[in-house]
Amino acid sequence: MKPRMLPYLAALLAVMLLAGCGGGNDDRNAAPHSPGTAVASQSGSTPSESASATSSSSASAAPSDSQQTLSAAAKDVVEALRDRNLKRLSSWIDPKLGLRFSPYAAMTEEDQIFKPEALPSFKSQDKIKWGTADGSGDPIELSFRDYFDKFVYDKDFDTAPSISANKLVGKGNTVYNGQDTYPGSSFVEFHFPGFDDSTDGMDWESLIVTFVQDGGDWRLVALTHAQWTI
């Protein structure tokens, strides 16, 4: 090899070495691939956003505190009825509006209304006119005990298979009008879909417990006996 070629060969070797070093530095300085980052970018949401969405969905599906306290109040009232505990029942009654007893779903002016301190006794034999009987049109004249046994707690509503808040399950020719009678009220229905298969569900019965709110507390204003009517 001629001496004058040596400088050219040395320069060529230097260029090759520099090119090799530069490529290695590019690989080392590049950001590492992250599968999690790629998935988040493609989906358009971060893991924290997904968690927040799930939490929000769960919260919306859960009943509100107000609905939970309403259901608990209704349950306590029905237990008082089951136990025939009038003192316990009276503690729930709205002191101003009193407690209405409606023998059918539609509340009328014939319904009897009692203030907490004026609830009749089971021992009383005095007959009271509670309304008009469906079908016959005869007056419903019964003692408090007899009315209670026929138009309040004639079934074990404490064990009703369907309990719903502000949503009627039992529907017939007579329509529940509690929220018209008491604007802003809420109710809980304790419902039996029927007892005899041969009646095709026409023997359903419900006890509807109606409340109004007073300073954040639920106050009982009506006990409605609902059933299929003519």
Secondary structure, DSSP 4 states (H G I P E B T S, - for coil): --GGGHHHHHHHHHHHHHHHHHHHHHHHHSPPP-HHHHHHHHHT--HHHHHHHHHHHHHHHSPPHHHHHHHHHHHHHHHHHHTT-HHHHHTTB-TTT-EEEESSSS--TTSEEE-GGGPPPTT----EEEEE-TTT--EEEE-HHHHHHHHTSSS-GGG-SEEEES------SSPP-HHHHSTT-EEEEEEE--S-GGGTTTT-EEEEEEEEEETTEEEEEEEEEEE---
